[in-house]
């Protein structure tokens, strides 16, 4: 099963793109949300892929983010929704907005999506409400973890810059800060980090 494709775009339309990966041309169906993110023809792209196998064909559906692919896979688990209809739905609403609409049972927003009637909107809410809530929680948790890592990295970068400006050699300072990073379980403040680094330098 193909889960990811990286290669150059040789052709693209609003419905699909053809990607040349190591001499093989893959036709990948995409929603408009992904189409708008595609680079120009001849440039490289990475798409997250869902491989849909039928008796007479294998179709690839590509998404700019893993979250979009996960949402697509949830949609096609709903009774009466196939891959092409799921792509059409995703072309008519942003992934985050779809998650909010289903989570809050906002039928009015869902029926505004081209191809979605009242019964389908109700079915989407009934079958996906709990699933999209878990997806939203996972995304929020991941974003929080990334934010903490980024904040910690910025503090250590600021400390490195400050110590170099004080005249200490970069390689020595990096070794000390890396050691302090490994020893510290909590995110340090810049002041505490500088104090500990200067103590380590003084021996």
GIQUIRA-V236377 format. One record per backbone hydrogen bond with DSSP energy under -1.0 kcal/mol. NH is the residue of the N-H (numbers start at 0). CO is the residue of the C=O. E is the energy in kcal/mol with one decimal. If there is no record, write none. Layout:
nh=NH co=CO e=E
nh=NH co=CO e=E
//
This chain:
nh=4 co=46 e=-2.2
nh=6 co=44 e=-2.1
nh=7 co=19 e=-2.1
nh=8 co=42 e=-2.5
nh=9 co=17 e=-2.8
nh=10 co=17 e=-1.2
nh=12 co=15 e=-3.0
nh=16 co=27 e=-2.5
nh=17 co=10 e=-3.0
nh=18 co=25 e=-2.5
nh=19 co=7 e=-3.3
nh=20 co=23 e=-2.9
nh=23 co=20 e=-1.4
nh=25 co=18 e=-3.0
nh=27 co=16 e=-3.3
nh=28 co=59 e=-2.9
nh=29 co=14 e=-2.2
nh=34 co=30 e=-2.3
nh=35 co=31 e=-2.5
nh=36 co=33 e=-1.2
nh=37 co=34 e=-1.1
nh=41 co=8 e=-3.2
nh=42 co=39 e=-2.0
nh=44 co=6 e=-2.9
nh=46 co=4 e=-2.6
nh=47 co=62 e=-2.9
nh=48 co=2 e=-2.4
nh=49 co=60 e=-2.6
nh=51 co=58 e=-3.2
nh=53 co=56 e=-3.3
nh=58 co=51 e=-2.8
nh=60 co=49 e=-2.3
nh=61 co=28 e=-3.0
nh=62 co=47 e=-2.0
nh=68 co=64 e=-1.6
nh=69 co=65 e=-2.6
nh=70 co=66 e=-2.3
nh=71 co=67 e=-2.5
nh=72 co=68 e=-2.4
nh=73 co=69 e=-1.7
nh=74 co=70 e=-2.3
nh=75 co=71 e=-2.2
nh=76 co=73 e=-1.1
nh=77 co=74 e=-2.0
nh=80 co=77 e=-2.0
nh=85 co=81 e=-2.3
nh=86 co=82 e=-2.3
nh=87 co=83 e=-2.0
nh=88 co=84 e=-2.4
nh=89 co=85 e=-2.4
nh=90 co=86 e=-1.6
nh=91 co=88 e=-1.0
nh=97 co=93 e=-2.5
nh=98 co=94 e=-2.4
nh=99 co=95 e=-2.1
nh=100 co=96 e=-2.5
nh=101 co=97 e=-2.6
nh=102 co=98 e=-2.6
nh=103 co=99 e=-2.0
nh=104 co=101 e=-1.2
nh=105 co=100 e=-3.1
nh=106 co=104 e=-1.8
nh=109 co=105 e=-1.7
nh=110 co=106 e=-2.6
nh=112 co=109 e=-1.6
nh=115 co=112 e=-2.2
nh=120 co=116 e=-2.5
nh=121 co=117 e=-2.4
nh=122 co=118 e=-2.1
nh=123 co=119 e=-2.7
nh=124 co=120 e=-2.1
nh=125 co=121 e=-2.6
nh=126 co=122 e=-2.7
nh=127 co=123 e=-2.0
nh=128 co=124 e=-1.7
nh=131 co=127 e=-3.1
nh=132 co=128 e=-1.5
nh=133 co=129 e=-1.8
nh=134 co=130 e=-2.0
nh=135 co=131 e=-2.7
nh=136 co=132 e=-2.4
nh=137 co=133 e=-2.4
nh=138 co=134 e=-2.2
nh=139 co=135 e=-2.3
nh=140 co=136 e=-2.6
nh=141 co=137 e=-2.4
nh=142 co=138 e=-2.5
nh=143 co=139 e=-2.3
nh=144 co=140 e=-2.3
nh=145 co=141 e=-2.4
nh=146 co=142 e=-2.2
nh=147 co=143 e=-2.3
nh=148 co=144 e=-2.2
nh=149 co=145 e=-2.5
nh=150 co=146 e=-2.8
nh=151 co=147 e=-2.4
nh=152 co=148 e=-2.3
nh=153 co=149 e=-2.2
nh=154 co=150 e=-1.9
nh=155 co=151 e=-1.9
nh=156 co=152 e=-2.2
nh=157 co=153 e=-2.5
nh=158 co=154 e=-2.2
nh=159 co=155 e=-2.4
nh=160 co=156 e=-2.3
nh=161 co=157 e=-2.4
nh=162 co=158 e=-2.4
nh=163 co=159 e=-2.1
nh=164 co=160 e=-2.1
nh=165 co=161 e=-1.0
nh=166 co=163 e=-1.6
nh=167 co=162 e=-2.0
nh=172 co=168 e=-2.4
nh=173 co=169 e=-2.7
nh=174 co=170 e=-2.0
nh=175 co=171 e=-2.0
nh=176 co=172 e=-2.8
nh=177 co=173 e=-2.6
nh=178 co=174 e=-1.9
nh=179 co=175 e=-2.4
nh=180 co=176 e=-2.4
nh=181 co=177 e=-2.0
nh=182 co=178 e=-1.8
nh=183 co=179 e=-1.6
nh=192 co=188 e=-2.3
nh=193 co=189 e=-2.4
nh=194 co=190 e=-2.3
nh=195 co=191 e=-2.5
nh=196 co=192 e=-2.3
nh=197 co=193 e=-2.6
nh=198 co=194 e=-2.0
nh=199 co=195 e=-2.1
nh=200 co=196 e=-2.2
nh=201 co=197 e=-2.2
//
